[in-house]
């Protein structure tokens, strides 16, 4: 990555310059196109359910009489189920992404239609739409702010009870962070399978300023404002109804048809959100240095899954920097917006072509903690070393302080 060899300098462009670089028509949604994307993903999900329901019949018939050996039929049956789980997991993840865009108001012109569609889509995959929407909007208002961001806040040196940077020895770091590769993979699997629900139910990796017990299901949670109460309760009831429906269908059907793809959805949600905001070369800011523009630029575009990521996940990783600058722009205009903002952000546009699963491992093992001191900070690894340093001439003062206010007025 070219960023590794360069001292960090925050963006010097203004939010107006970034906005002026983007053709205005790219900020407008097309309700028909939004509806077609929703219809497409719902159709894919139904078609794949139908496909899976035929697998046993095809197997019993020997696939039209062409495969009569038991081992051959078992092998093909296993392959077909794996293919179903893979693609249905991607379709479910795409449904999450469409609900995400509805939550930002970019699928339709009507907020009622957006919230209705987002609520239905997210409830289908057991996501508490209105509680997620509230904290997700807060995340966009304060991306990469150590005081106010809502997601993937770094642990600090004191979180691990490490000695100060001047006093810490290699053995101090080894005592906390050394582990076998097998145990590292085990911890990654826990994060990828259960991380989404751990975050929702315990606010793990959320803002540490909230008290113990903070979660996304209590309408009175400090995560929410008083006017959110009814919407959070509606989300809770909807999840209960969806859970009851799945239970009534029966585990023998829910497990292969729904639950396995659902686990993959949890994996994809954690993977792409973690990689958007956790990278050893990307800064976090404290209040003296943070601005909306700096926070928006402190994200990373990645070619997650290549064409599959663009097609099934609706550009959520390919054009994430553009999304943070312009949350009201529809996802299908993301590629053109990305091209436009690259021309003004220049070296402050972050793109990482590292294979995504290796990038996940790298960020998981290298983005461990940050220092308590400093206004612009980078993750440190298990040796207490940061991948980048701030350029000497950079002053720790926020530039374009009006950017955050400008953004909030448009949210």
JOPE-V492255 format. One record per run of one state. SS is the DSSP state (A for helix, B for strand, O for the rest). FROM is the first residue (numbers start at 0). LEN is the number of residues. If there is no record, write none. Layout:
# JOPE-V492255
ss->SS from->FROM len->LEN
ss->SS from->FROM len->LEN
This chain:
# JOPE-V492255
ss->O from->0 len->1
ss->A from->1 len->4
ss->O from->5 len->2
ss->B from->7 len->1
ss->O from->8 len->6
ss->A from->14 len->6
ss->O from->20 len->3
ss->A from->23 len->4
ss->O from->27 len->3
ss->A from->30 len->30
ss->O from->60 len->1
ss->A from->61 len->4
ss->O from->65 len->4
ss->A from->69 len->34
ss->O from->103 len->7
ss->A from->110 len->14
ss->O from->124 len->4
ss->A from->128 len->13
ss->O from->141 len->3
ss->B from->144 len->1
ss->O from->145 len->10
ss->B from->155 len->1
ss->A from->156 len->4
ss->O from->160 len->9
ss->A from->169 len->8
ss->O from->177 len->3
ss->A from->180 len->22
ss->O from->202 len->23
ss->A from->225 len->24
ss->O from->249 len->1
ss->A from->250 len->27
ss->O from->277 len->6
ss->B from->283 len->2
ss->O from->285 len->6
ss->A from->291 len->6
ss->O from->297 len->3
ss->B from->300 len->2
ss->O from->302 len->4
ss->A from->306 len->6
ss->O from->312 len->7
ss->A from->319 len->6
ss->O from->325 len->5
ss->A from->330 len->18
ss->O from->348 len->2
ss->B from->350 len->2
ss->O from->352 len->3
ss->A from->355 len->11
ss->O from->366 len->2
ss->B from->368 len->2
ss->O from->370 len->5
ss->B from->375 len->2
ss->O from->377 len->2
ss->B from->379 len->1
ss->O from->380 len->5
ss->B from->385 len->1
ss->O from->386 len->3
ss->B from->389 len->1
ss->O from->390 len->11
ss->A from->401 len->9
ss->O from->410 len->1
